[in-house]
Amino acid sequence: MSTVIKKAPAGGPMFIYSSEKPVALMQVSAAGGKSTKGFSGSAAGESSPPHKGSSASKDEESGKKDWILWGVNDDFPQYITKLIRKSTVGRAGLHHITKTLYGQRLITYEVVGLDDNGNQIIKYVRDPEWEEIVSRSNFNMLRLALCQDYAYFQLCVPEVIFNGNKTKIWSFNFHKASHCRFAPMNPATGRIPKVFVSGNFPEAKAEDCQQIPVIDAMQYFDQLEDIRNDIRTYKYVIPQAWPDAINDYYPVAFWDSARESGYLDIAISIPAYIKALFKNQMSLKYHIDIPMEYFEDLYKNEWHAYTPEQKDDIFTELYEKIVEQLTGAENAQKALMTFSRTGQNGKPIGQWTIKVIDDKTQNSGLLPNASAANLEILFAMGINPAQSGAGNTGSSATGGANNGGSNIRESGLQQRSALQADRDIILSFFNFFKAWYNKPNLQISVQDMVLTTLDQGKGTEKVLS
């Protein structure tokens, strides 16, 4: 059996390998110290047992194949996406959340102290390794895709790719969450071992899927040494998800309550109902009832001598004159005058009757229901309706008065503050980069440009969130 010593770039660790199996026997630091497998302490000689999660929920694992089904029919992300596309408010709301999560410029920095008010003093830092990694892909598009998947499913799946000798992270990429299914947790470690990737779920077959090992987004530090030593694997995924209160594999998005409660169906159904009315119903404005005595009196004895065709021509001519007098913008508010006489019994003879027909296509009674459903969708997404312009009429059915720009601005600031936790989750694959390159003090954040009031003498302000 031969032994090979493989050394990383200057200052990095050395690994000792057996030629028969490519598993590291020990890690030797540049200073000559040793660390055993499972090392997780901050000082030489410290170690702690690796974390092990509890067994997964049997309900969520029900019907599992090689992977855990996402929904009863394994098509939940496809189903929910097709459903939300039918709702103008729902889709616009998720688009708004995506862009708010994305924010503006992504920066790296270090915290160098606190000011007298306890606020962090930061120093912008350019990190060569990080800049080199993000330059190898369209990182802005990558980050936007992660934000969108997270907005829809509260789950996104970034991918980390290493270089050929496993000494550096080469680049980051991602897989669409809807294309990913998780293998059952390993009972020995409590971790998800791999993810199956295919664009053909729920019809996908295991042999047709990419099968990529998973780095635990929470306990990644326990895996660092195993990842370094596995010279056969150069690609991993680090799923980022909101920690669901029950589910162990696929979280339920916070806005899904709008679907579960039925408000999403209401918002979708009302436009479809009105569209069907427009398509299938004749729209009539007036019913003008003209008694036959009117024509008998107008044409005297000649009326009875007319043929049916001649009478139809008279009816048509009168109809066209009435329509001409009542329709068109130039005839708005114009009066229609008719005449009648009273018979011996005191009742009018030949009197016209004009009735306004109720236009069923207006259905104004449905509008409060539609507005309420749209507001419930926005509430479920954590969006203040003021940001969408709802409430300008001041009606309680549409969310109340908008109160001008202050309400919009403050609700936007509040939402950015509330989404800080979500941004931290989406960008937490950066923590793996920090651990891999041993950069504990390096931080990453989004620098937003936010609107400020004009009395501050400036139109925008830079804030970190």
C-alpha positions in Angstrom: 0.0 0.0 0.0 1.5 3.3 -1.0 0.8 6.7 0.7 0.5 10.0 -1.1 0.7 13.4 0.6 -1.4 16.0 -1.2 -0.7 19.6 -0.4 -3.0 22.5 -0.9 -1.8 26.0 -1.9 0.7 27.7 0.4 -0.6 28.0 3.9 -3.4 25.5 3.4 -3.7 22.0 4.9 -2.1 18.8 3.7 -4.0 15.6 3.3 -2.5 12.1 3.6 -4.2 9.5 1.4 -4.0 5.8 1.0 -3.7 4.7 -2.6 -6.3 2.0 -2.1 -9.1 4.2 -0.9 -9.3 7.9 -1.3 -10.3 8.7 2.2 -8.2 11.1 4.4 -6.5 9.4 7.3 -5.7 12.7 9.0 -5.4 16.4 8.3 -2.0 17.9 8.9 -1.8 21.7 9.3 1.0 23.8 7.8 2.3 24.2 11.3 2.5 20.4 11.8 -0.5 20.0 14.1 -3.1 17.3 13.6 -6.8 17.2 13.8 -9.0 14.1 13.9 -12.0 13.5 11.8 -15.0 15.3 13.1 -13.0 18.2 14.4 -15.2 21.2 15.2 -13.5 23.1 17.9 -11.9 26.5 17.6 -8.7 25.4 19.3 -6.4 22.5 18.6 -7.4 19.4 20.5 -11.1 20.6 21.0 -13.7 18.4 19.4 -17.5 17.8 19.9 -19.8 15.1 18.8 -21.6 15.9 15.5 -25.2 16.9 15.7 -27.8 14.4 14.8 -31.4 15.4 14.0 -34.5 13.5 15.0 -36.2 11.0 12.7 -38.3 12.6 9.9 -42.1 12.8 10.0 -43.8 9.6 8.8 -46.6 11.7 7.3 -44.3 13.6 5.0 -42.4 10.3 4.1 -45.7 8.6 3.2 -45.6 7.2 -0.3 -41.9 7.8 -0.7 -40.0 6.3 -3.6 -36.2 6.9 -4.1 -37.2 10.4 -3.0 -39.8 12.1 -0.8 -42.8 13.2 -2.7 -43.5 16.9 -2.8 -47.3 16.8 -2.2 -49.6 13.8 -2.5 -49.1 13.6 -6.3 -45.4 14.8 -6.3 -46.5 17.8 -8.3 -47.1 20.5 -5.7 -44.7 23.1 -7.0 -46.1 22.7 -10.6 -49.6 22.9 -9.3 -49.1 25.9 -7.1 -47.3 27.8 -9.8 -50.0 27.2 -12.4 -52.6 28.3 -9.8 -50.9 31.5 -8.8 -50.5 32.5 -12.5 -54.3 32.9 -12.7 -54.3 35.6 -10.0 -53.1 39.1 -10.9 -52.7 40.1 -7.3 -51.0 36.8 -6.3 -48.5 36.7 -9.1 -47.7 40.4 -8.7 -47.4 40.0 -5.0 -44.8 37.2 -5.4 -43.0 39.2 -8.0 -42.9 42.1 -5.6 -41.5 39.9 -2.8 -38.9 38.5 -5.2 -37.6 42.0 -6.1 -37.7 43.1 -2.4 -35.7 40.1 -1.3 -33.2 40.8 -4.1 -32.8 44.4 -3.2 -30.0 46.3 -4.8 -26.2 46.0 -4.4 -24.6 43.0 -2.6 -21.6 43.9 -0.5 -19.0 42.2 1.6 -17.8 43.9 4.8 -16.5 43.5 8.3 -17.8 44.9 11.6 -15.0 46.9 13.2 -16.8 48.2 16.3 -19.9 49.9 17.7 -20.7 53.6 17.9 -21.9 55.4 21.0 -25.5 54.5 20.1 -24.7 50.8 19.8 -24.9 50.7 16.0 -22.4 48.6 14.1 -19.5 50.4 12.5 -18.8 48.6 9.2 -15.8 48.5 6.9 -16.3 47.6 3.3 -14.0 44.8 2.3 -13.2 43.4 -1.2 -12.5 39.7 -0.9 -10.4 38.3 -3.8 -11.6 34.7 -3.5 -15.3 35.7 -3.3 -15.0 38.1 -6.3 -13.2 35.4 -8.3 -15.9 32.9 -7.6 -18.9 35.1 -8.5 -17.1 36.3 -11.7 -17.5 32.8 -13.1 -21.3 33.0 -13.4 -24.0 35.6 -13.9 -24.2 35.9 -10.1 -27.0 38.6 -10.2 -29.2 36.2 -12.2 -28.3 33.4 -9.9 -29.3 35.5 -6.8 -32.5 36.6 -8.5 -33.5 33.0 -9.3 -32.8 32.0 -5.7 -35.0 34.9 -4.4 -37.8 33.9 -6.8 -37.8 30.2 -5.8 -37.8 31.3 -2.1 -40.7 33.7 -2.6 -42.8 30.9 -4.2 -41.8 27.9 -2.1 -39.7 29.3 0.8 -37.1 26.9 -0.5 -34.1 27.5 -2.9 -31.3 25.2 -3.9 -27.9 26.8 -4.6 -25.1 24.6 -5.9 -21.4 24.8 -5.0 -18.8 23.5 -7.5 -15.2 22.8 -6.6 -12.1 22.9 -8.7 -10.3 19.8 -10.0 -8.1 19.2 -6.9 -10.8 20.2 -4.4 -8.7 23.1 -3.0 -11.0 25.9 -4.0 -14.7 26.7 -4.6 -14.8 27.2 -8.3 -18.3 28.7 -8.6 -21.9 28.8 -7.4 -24.9 27.8 -9.4 -28.5 26.8 -8.6 -31.2 24.3 -9.4 -34.9 25.2 -9.7 -36.6 24.1 -6.5 -39.5 22.7 -8.6 -36.9 20.3 -10.2 -35.6 19.0 -6.9 -36.8 16.1 -4.7 -35.0 15.1 -1.5 -33.9 11.6 -0.7 -35.1 10.2 2.7 -33.0 11.3 5.7 -30.1 9.0 6.7 -31.3 7.6 10.1 -27.6 7.4 11.2 -26.9 11.1 10.7 -30.3 12.7 10.6 -29.3 14.4 7.3 -30.7 14.4 3.8 -27.9 12.6 1.8 -28.8 13.7 -1.7 -31.2 15.5 -4.0 -32.7 14.1 -7.2 -32.8 16.8 -10.0 -35.0 16.6 -13.0 -37.4 18.8 -15.0 -39.8 15.9 -15.5 -41.4 15.5 -12.0 -43.8 13.9 -11.2 -43.0 11.5 -14.1 -39.3 11.5 -13.5 -37.4 8.2 -13.0 -34.4 7.9 -10.6 -32.1 6.7 -13.4 -32.9 9.8 -15.4 -32.1 12.3 -12.6 -29.0 14.0 -11.5 -28.2 12.7 -8.0 -26.2 15.4 -6.1 -25.0 15.1 -2.5 -26.4 17.6 0.0 -24.6 19.9 2.4 -26.6 20.5 5.5 -27.2 24.3 5.5 -27.4 24.4 9.3 -24.7 21.8 10.3 -22.3 22.3 7.4 -19.3 22.7 9.7 -19.6 19.0 10.7 -19.2 18.0 7.0 -16.3 20.2 6.1 -13.6 17.6 6.6 -15.6 14.8 4.8 -16.1 17.2 1.8 -12.5 18.1 1.6 -11.4 14.5 1.7 -13.9 13.2 -0.9 -11.8 13.7 -4.0 -14.4 12.0 -6.2 -17.2 14.5 -5.7 -16.9 18.1 -6.9 -20.5 19.3 -6.9 -22.9 19.7 -4.0 -26.2 21.5 -3.3 -26.9 23.5 -0.1 -30.7 23.8 0.1 -31.9 26.9 1.9 -35.4 26.8 3.4 -37.5 28.5 6.1 -37.5 26.1 9.1 -41.1 24.7 8.8 -42.8 24.1 12.1 -43.8 20.5 11.0 -42.3 19.5 7.7 -38.8 18.1 7.5 -38.3 18.2 3.8 -40.4 20.7 1.9 -41.6 23.8 3.9 -45.1 25.2 3.3 -44.8 28.8 2.0 -46.3 31.4 4.4 -48.6 32.7 1.7 -50.1 29.3 1.1 -52.8 30.1 3.7 -54.4 32.2 1.0 -54.9 29.0 -1.1 -55.8 26.8 1.8 -58.5 29.3 3.1 -60.1 29.5 -0.4 -59.4 33.2 -1.0 -57.1 32.5 -3.9 -59.9 30.5 -5.5 -62.4 33.4 -4.9 -60.0 35.9 -6.5 -59.5 33.7 -9.5 -63.2 32.6 -9.9 -64.8 36.1 -10.0 -63.0 37.3 -13.1 -63.7 33.9 -14.8 -67.4 34.3 -13.8 -67.7 37.8 -15.2 -65.9 36.8 -18.4 -68.4 34.0 -18.9 -71.3 36.5 -18.5 -69.8 38.8 -21.1 -69.4 35.9 -23.5 -72.8 34.2 -23.1 -75.2 37.0 -22.2 -76.9 39.5 -24.5 -76.5 43.0 -23.1 -79.7 45.1 -23.5 -80.1 48.6 -22.1 -83.8 49.4 -22.7 -87.1 47.6 -23.2 -89.5 49.9 -25.1 -93.0 48.6 -25.2 -95.1 50.1 -28.0 -98.7 48.9 -28.1 -100.2 48.1 -31.5 -102.9 50.7 -31.0 -100.2 53.3 -31.6 -99.7 52.1 -35.2 -103.5 51.7 -35.7 -104.1 55.3 -34.6 -101.1 56.6 -36.5 -101.9 55.0 -39.8 -105.8 54.9 -39.4 -107.6 52.5 -41.7 -104.5 51.9 -43.8 -102.8 49.9 -41.1 -105.1 46.9 -41.5 -104.5 46.9 -45.3 -100.7 46.6 -45.0 -99.1 43.3 -45.6 -96.9 41.7 -42.9 -93.8 42.7 -44.8 -94.9 46.4 -45.0 -95.6 46.4 -41.2 -92.1 44.9 -40.6 -90.6 47.8 -42.6 -92.5 50.3 -40.4 -91.3 48.5 -37.2 -87.7 48.5 -38.4 -87.8 52.2 -39.4 -89.1 53.2 -36.0 -86.6 51.0 -34.2 -83.7 52.6 -36.1 -84.9 56.1 -35.3 -85.2 55.3 -31.6 -81.8 53.7 -31.4 -80.3 56.7 -33.3 -81.9 59.1 -30.8 -80.8 57.2 -27.7 -77.3 55.9 -28.4 -73.9 57.7 -29.0 -72.0 60.2 -26.9 -73.7 63.1 -28.6 -77.1 61.9 -27.4 -76.2 61.5 -23.8 -78.9 62.7 -21.5 -81.3 63.4 -24.4 -85.0 62.9 -23.8 -87.4 60.7 -25.7 -90.9 62.2 -26.2 -94.0 60.1 -26.8 -97.7 61.0 -27.0 -100.9 59.2 -26.1 -104.6 59.9 -25.6 -107.0 58.8 -23.0 -109.9 56.5 -23.8 -113.4 56.7 -22.4 -112.4 54.4 -19.5 -109.8 57.0 -18.4 -106.8 54.8 -19.4 -104.2 55.9 -22.0 -104.4 54.5 -25.5 -101.2 53.8 -27.4 -98.9 54.8 -24.6 -95.3 53.7 -24.8 -93.6 52.1 -21.8 -89.8 52.4 -21.4 -88.0 50.1 -18.9 -84.3 50.2 -18.1 -82.9 46.6 -18.1 -80.6 45.6 -15.3 -77.2 44.8 -16.7 -76.2 41.6 -15.1 -72.6 41.9 -16.4 -71.9 44.7 -14.0 -72.2 42.5 -10.9 -71.1 45.3 -8.6 -72.1 43.0 -5.7 -69.1 40.8 -6.5 -66.6 43.6 -6.3 -66.3 43.7 -2.5 -65.8 40.0 -2.5 -63.0 40.3 -5.1 -61.4 43.1 -3.2 -61.5 41.2 0.1 -60.0 38.2 -1.5 -57.2 40.2 -3.1 -56.4 41.9 0.3 -56.4 38.5 2.0 -53.8 37.3 -0.6 -51.6 40.4 0.1 -52.0 39.9 3.9 -50.9 36.2 3.5 -47.8 37.4 1.6 -47.0 40.0 4.2 -47.5 42.9 1.9 -49.2 46.0 3.1 -52.0 46.8 0.6 -50.8 50.4 0.5 -47.8 49.3 -1.5 -50.0 48.1 -4.3 -52.2 51.3 -4.3 -55.1 49.5 -2.6 -57.1 51.8 -0.5 -57.0 55.0 -2.6 -60.8 55.2 -2.6 -61.0 55.2 1.1 -63.5 52.3 1.1 -63.3 49.7 3.8 -63.8 47.1 1.2 -60.5 48.0 -0.5 -58.4 48.4 2.6 -59.1 52.0 3.7 -57.5 55.3 2.9 -54.0 55.1 1.5 -52.8 58.2 3.5 -50.4 59.3 0.8 -46.7 58.6 0.2 -45.8 58.2 3.9 -47.9 55.0 4.2 -46.3 53.5 1.1 -42.7 54.5 2.2 -43.1 53.3 5.8 -44.7 50.0 4.8 -41.9 49.4 2.4 -39.3 50.0 5.1 -41.2 47.7 7.5 -41.3 45.0 4.9 -37.6 45.2 4.2 -36.9 44.9 7.9 -39.2 41.9 8.2 -37.5 40.2 5.2 -34.1 40.4 6.8 -34.5 36.8 8.2 -35.4 35.6 4.7 -32.4 37.3 3.1 -30.2 35.7 5.7 -31.5 32.3 4.7 -31.2 32.8 1.0 -27.6 34.0 1.3 -26.5 31.5 4.0 -24.5 29.5 1.4 -22.0 32.3 1.9 -21.4 30.9 5.4 -20.1 27.7 3.8 -17.7 29.9 1.7 -16.5 31.6 4.9 -15.9 28.3 6.6 -14.2 26.8 3.6 -11.7 29.7 3.4 -11.6 30.3 7.1 -12.9 33.9 7.0 -15.0 34.1 10.1 -15.1 37.9 10.2 -16.3 38.4 6.6 -20.0 39.4 6.3 -22.3 39.8 3.3 -25.5 41.9 3.0 -27.7 43.8 0.6 -27.3 47.5 0.4 -30.8 49.0 -0.4 -31.6 52.4 -1.7 -34.7 53.5 0.1 -36.9 56.6 -0.3 -36.7 59.2 2.4 -38.9 62.3 3.1 -38.1 65.5 1.3 -37.6 67.4 4.5 -34.4 65.5 5.0 -32.9 67.3 2.0 -32.3 64.1 0.0 -34.3 61.7 -2.0 -32.7 58.3 -1.2 -30.7 56.8 1.6 -28.4 53.7 1.6 -29.2 51.1 4.2 -27.9 47.6 4.9 -30.4 44.9 5.3 
